[in-house]
Amino acid sequence: MANRAAILAVFAAFAMVGLASSSKFDELFQPSWAFDHFTNEGEVVNMKLDNFSGAGFSSKSKYLFGKVTVQIKLVEGDSAGTVTAFYMSSEGPYHNEFDFEFLGNKTGEPYLVQTNVYVNGVGNREQRLNLWFDPSTDFHSYSIFWNQRQVVFLVDETPVRVHSNLEHKGIPFPKDQAMGVYSSIWNADDWATQGGLVKTDWSHAPFVASYKGFEIDACACPEVAAADIQKQCSSSADKRYWWDEPTVSELNLHQSHQLVWVRANHMVYDYCSDTARFPATPVECQHHRH
């Protein structure tokens, strides 16, 4: 009996370890604020917003080019007023940033996904879409793929946005600042839902976003000068990086068709066609219609 008790104790200890740690998360990321707002269930990491605080995590390394993916199950039920973000960003006043922001809604109303691209500290490139599924009932993958030619936002491997390198048109492209990977959940009821008309109902708190499937296949950069980073993370005669291959320099035909479908059926806002904000069409929009 003693042996059996000892074996059970060992199993119980393993079960506890499973609850305490998500190995892939711990390898790549760390909580960056509100540590007590994180819980783990095996490989799933839960992050909550309550009326005390939101929460956030960040990657342990910074990257230049490659692909980052996370599977997220967004806040269920009444998520109005809340925003969950998954994004890449460099640091400093002239930073680059690629954003997925998930704007909560009242029960039964669709989540909105807002994407944005900042280059040299300048954003204002918002696009919004609704999804072809309910992102709060199951895990779905969200990815950012980035090389010297383009930045691609993907949902379940379907491209939903492409930001192309148009340097030949005099438009700067993010290619020399290493970027961290981040996620956070916070209260943004001043703007998130129906322009701020619908406020967060704290009686429904805590609001929980769940994460798993953490993948980063990218060039990890030490803190070095921009020219050195670019050299280190670009292919040369003695090393080839997969993100520099011709096959991923632009969308393939199937992906191009998918993007056309997404834009036709699911896009609800595009800064390129917002003449109230931009009486003169932004330069990159003139050259890059899908």
C-alpha positions as CSV (number, residue, x, y, z in Angstrom):
1,M,0.0,0.0,0.0
2,A,2.9,2.4,0.8
3,N,4.3,1.9,-2.7
4,R,0.9,2.6,-4.2
5,A,0.6,5.7,-2.2
6,A,4.0,6.8,-3.3
7,I,3.2,6.2,-6.9
8,L,-0.1,8.2,-6.5
9,A,1.9,11.0,-4.9
10,V,4.2,11.0,-7.9
11,F,1.3,11.1,-10.3
12,A,-0.3,13.9,-8.3
13,A,3.0,15.9,-8.5
14,F,3.1,15.5,-12.3
15,A,-0.5,16.7,-12.5
16,M,0.5,19.8,-10.5
17,V,3.5,20.4,-12.8
18,G,1.1,20.3,-15.8
19,L,-1.1,22.9,-14.2
20,A,1.8,25.2,-13.3
21,S,3.6,25.4,-16.5
22,S,3.2,25.6,-20.3
23,S,6.5,24.5,-21.6
24,K,6.3,26.2,-25.1
25,F,5.1,29.4,-23.6
26,D,7.8,29.4,-21.0
27,E,10.4,28.8,-23.6
28,L,9.4,31.7,-25.8
29,F,7.5,34.2,-23.6
30,Q,7.1,35.6,-20.2
31,P,4.3,37.5,-18.4
32,S,5.1,41.2,-18.6
33,W,2.6,42.6,-16.1
34,A,-0.2,41.5,-13.8
35,F,1.4,38.1,-13.1
36,D,-1.5,37.1,-10.9
37,H,-3.9,37.4,-13.9
38,F,-2.3,34.3,-15.6
39,T,-3.4,30.7,-15.1
40,N,-2.2,27.6,-16.9
41,E,-4.1,24.4,-17.8
42,G,-1.5,22.1,-19.4
43,E,-0.4,23.8,-22.6
44,V,-3.1,26.4,-22.4
45,V,-2.3,29.8,-20.9
46,N,-5.3,31.9,-19.7
47,M,-5.0,35.7,-19.3
48,K,-7.7,37.7,-17.6
49,L,-9.1,41.2,-17.4
50,D,-11.0,42.2,-14.3
51,N,-11.9,45.6,-12.8
52,F,-8.4,45.7,-11.1
53,S,-6.2,45.1,-14.2
54,G,-5.7,43.7,-17.6
55,A,-2.6,41.6,-18.3
56,G,0.1,41.1,-20.9
57,F,3.0,38.9,-22.0
58,S,6.1,39.4,-24.2
59,S,8.6,37.3,-26.1
60,K,12.0,36.7,-24.4
61,S,13.8,37.5,-27.7
62,K,13.4,40.0,-30.5
63,Y,13.2,39.0,-34.2
64,L,13.8,40.2,-37.7
65,F,11.8,38.4,-40.4
66,G,10.0,35.0,-40.1
67,K,6.7,33.9,-38.9
68,V,5.0,34.1,-35.5
69,T,1.8,32.2,-34.7
70,V,-0.4,31.8,-31.6
71,Q,-3.7,30.1,-31.2
72,I,-6.2,32.2,-29.3
73,K,-9.7,31.6,-27.9
74,L,-11.2,35.0,-27.4
75,V,-13.4,36.2,-24.5
76,E,-16.7,34.4,-24.6
77,G,-20.2,36.0,-24.2
78,D,-20.4,39.7,-23.5
79,S,-16.9,41.0,-24.3
80,A,-18.0,44.6,-25.1
81,G,-15.4,47.2,-24.2
82,T,-12.5,44.7,-24.1
83,V,-9.6,44.5,-26.5
84,T,-7.3,41.6,-26.8
85,A,-4.2,42.3,-28.9
86,F,-1.5,40.1,-30.5
87,Y,1.2,42.1,-32.1
88,M,4.9,42.6,-33.0
89,S,6.7,45.9,-32.1
90,S,10.1,47.4,-32.0
91,E,11.0,50.1,-29.5
92,G,11.6,53.8,-29.6
93,P,9.8,56.9,-31.1
94,Y,10.3,55.6,-34.7
95,H,9.1,52.1,-34.0
96,N,7.6,49.6,-36.4
97,E,4.6,47.6,-35.3
98,F,2.2,44.9,-36.8
99,D,-1.1,44.6,-34.9
100,F,-4.0,42.2,-34.5
101,E,-6.5,43.8,-32.2
102,F,-9.7,41.9,-31.3
103,L,-12.5,44.3,-30.4
104,G,-15.1,42.7,-28.1
105,N,-18.8,43.0,-28.5
106,K,-22.1,42.3,-26.9
107,T,-23.3,38.7,-26.8
108,G,-24.4,37.5,-30.2
109,E,-22.7,40.4,-32.1
110,P,-19.5,39.6,-34.1
111,Y,-16.0,40.2,-32.8
112,L,-14.2,42.7,-35.0
113,V,-10.5,42.2,-35.9
114,Q,-8.6,45.4,-36.4
115,T,-5.1,45.3,-38.1
116,N,-2.7,48.1,-38.3
117,V,0.9,48.7,-39.5
118,Y,3.2,51.3,-38.0
119,V,6.4,52.2,-39.9
120,N,8.9,54.6,-38.4
121,G,6.4,55.5,-35.7
122,V,3.5,56.3,-38.0
123,G,0.4,54.2,-38.0
124,N,-3.2,55.2,-39.1
125,R,-3.4,52.2,-41.4
126,E,-6.3,50.5,-39.8
127,Q,-8.4,47.8,-41.5
128,R,-11.3,46.0,-39.8
129,L,-12.9,42.7,-40.6
130,N,-15.4,40.3,-39.1
131,L,-14.5,36.7,-39.2
132,W,-16.1,33.7,-40.9
133,F,-16.4,31.9,-37.5
134,D,-17.0,32.8,-33.9
135,P,-13.5,33.3,-32.4
136,S,-14.7,32.9,-28.8
137,T,-15.9,29.3,-29.0
138,D,-12.7,27.6,-30.0
139,F,-9.0,28.2,-30.7
140,H,-7.9,29.6,-34.0
141,S,-4.5,30.5,-35.3
142,Y,-3.3,34.1,-35.9
143,S,0.0,34.6,-37.6
144,I,2.2,37.4,-38.8
145,F,4.6,36.5,-41.6
146,W,7.3,39.1,-42.4
147,N,10.1,39.2,-44.9
148,Q,11.9,41.9,-47.0
149,R,9.1,42.0,-49.5
150,Q,5.9,42.0,-47.4
151,V,4.1,41.7,-44.1
152,V,1.2,39.2,-44.2
153,F,-1.5,38.8,-41.5
154,L,-3.1,35.3,-41.5
155,V,-6.1,33.8,-39.7
156,D,-6.1,30.0,-39.8
157,E,-3.4,30.3,-42.5
158,T,-5.8,32.4,-44.7
159,P,-4.2,35.8,-45.5
160,V,-6.4,38.7,-44.4
161,R,-4.0,41.5,-45.1
162,V,-0.8,42.2,-47.0
163,H,1.5,45.2,-46.5
164,S,3.9,45.2,-49.4
165,N,7.4,46.7,-49.7
166,L,7.0,49.8,-51.9
167,E,10.3,51.4,-51.2
168,H,10.7,51.9,-55.0
169,K,7.8,54.3,-54.7
170,G,9.6,56.2,-51.9
171,I,7.5,54.5,-49.1
172,P,9.5,53.3,-46.1
173,F,9.2,49.6,-45.2
174,P,9.9,47.9,-41.8
175,K,13.1,45.9,-42.4
176,D,15.8,47.0,-40.0
177,Q,14.3,47.1,-36.5
178,A,14.2,43.9,-34.4
179,M,10.7,43.3,-33.0
180,G,9.3,41.7,-29.9
181,V,6.1,39.6,-29.9
182,Y,3.4,40.7,-27.5
183,S,-0.1,40.0,-26.4
184,S,-2.3,41.9,-23.9
185,I,-5.9,42.2,-22.8
186,W,-7.3,45.5,-21.4
187,N,-10.4,47.7,-21.0
188,A,-10.8,50.1,-23.9
189,D,-14.5,50.9,-23.6
190,D,-13.8,54.5,-24.6
191,W,-13.5,53.3,-28.2
192,A,-13.5,49.5,-28.7
193,T,-17.2,48.7,-29.2
194,Q,-19.4,50.7,-31.5
195,G,-17.1,53.7,-31.2
196,G,-17.3,53.7,-27.4
197,L,-21.1,53.7,-27.1
198,V,-21.2,50.3,-25.4
199,K,-19.3,50.1,-22.1
200,T,-17.7,47.1,-20.3
201,D,-20.2,45.3,-18.1
202,W,-18.0,44.4,-15.1
203,S,-20.7,42.1,-13.8
204,H,-19.5,39.7,-16.5
205,A,-15.8,39.8,-15.3
206,P,-13.4,38.2,-15.4
207,F,-12.9,38.4,-19.1
208,V,-10.6,35.5,-20.2
209,A,-8.5,35.1,-23.4
210,S,-6.9,31.6,-23.8
211,Y,-3.7,30.8,-25.7
212,K,-1.9,27.8,-26.9
213,G,0.2,26.7,-30.0
214,F,3.0,29.2,-29.5
215,E,5.3,29.1,-32.6
216,I,8.1,31.4,-33.6
217,D,10.1,30.5,-36.7
218,A,12.1,33.7,-37.2
219,C,15.5,35.2,-37.0
220,A,16.3,35.9,-33.3
221,C,18.4,39.0,-32.9
222,P,20.8,40.1,-30.2
223,E,20.8,43.9,-29.5
224,V,23.1,45.1,-32.3
225,A,23.1,47.9,-34.8
226,A,20.4,48.0,-37.5
227,A,22.8,47.3,-40.4
228,D,24.2,44.3,-38.5
229,I,20.7,42.9,-37.7
230,Q,19.7,43.1,-41.3
231,K,22.9,41.4,-42.4
232,Q,22.5,38.7,-39.8
233,C,18.9,37.9,-40.7
234,S,19.3,38.1,-44.5
235,S,20.3,35.2,-46.7
236,S,23.7,35.1,-48.2
237,A,26.0,32.7,-50.1
238,D,26.6,30.6,-47.0
239,K,23.2,30.6,-45.4
240,R,19.6,30.5,-46.8
241,Y,16.6,31.5,-44.7
242,W,13.2,30.1,-45.7
243,W,11.5,33.5,-45.6
244,D,13.8,34.8,-48.4
245,E,12.8,32.0,-50.8
246,P,11.1,33.1,-54.0
247,T,8.0,31.0,-53.2
248,V,7.2,33.3,-50.2
249,S,8.2,36.6,-51.8
250,E,4.5,37.2,-52.6
251,L,1.2,35.4,-52.1
252,N,0.7,32.3,-54.3
253,L,-2.4,32.2,-56.5
254,H,-4.5,30.3,-54.0
255,Q,-3.6,32.8,-51.2
256,S,-4.3,35.8,-53.6
257,H,-7.8,34.3,-54.2
258,Q,-8.3,33.9,-50.5
259,L,-7.4,37.5,-49.8
260,V,-9.8,38.7,-52.5
261,W,-12.5,36.6,-50.8
262,V,-11.8,38.0,-47.4
263,R,-11.7,41.6,-48.6
264,A,-15.0,41.2,-50.5
265,N,-16.9,39.3,-47.8
266,H,-15.5,40.3,-44.4
267,M,-13.8,43.7,-44.6
268,V,-15.9,46.3,-42.9
269,Y,-13.4,49.2,-42.8
270,D,-10.3,50.1,-44.8
271,Y,-8.3,53.3,-44.2
272,C,-7.5,53.4,-47.9
273,S,-11.1,54.3,-48.7
274,D,-11.8,56.6,-45.8
275,T,-12.0,59.9,-47.6
276,A,-13.1,61.7,-44.5
277,R,-9.8,60.9,-42.7
278,F,-7.7,60.9,-45.8
279,P,-9.0,63.4,-48.5
280,A,-5.9,62.5,-50.5
281,T,-5.6,58.7,-50.9
282,P,-2.5,57.5,-49.0
283,V,0.3,56.8,-51.4
284,E,0.6,53.1,-50.7
285,C,-3.1,52.7,-51.4
286,Q,-2.8,54.2,-54.8
287,H,-0.3,51.6,-55.8
288,H,-1.5,48.6,-54.1
289,R,-5.1,47.7,-54.6
290,H,-6.3,44.1,-54.1
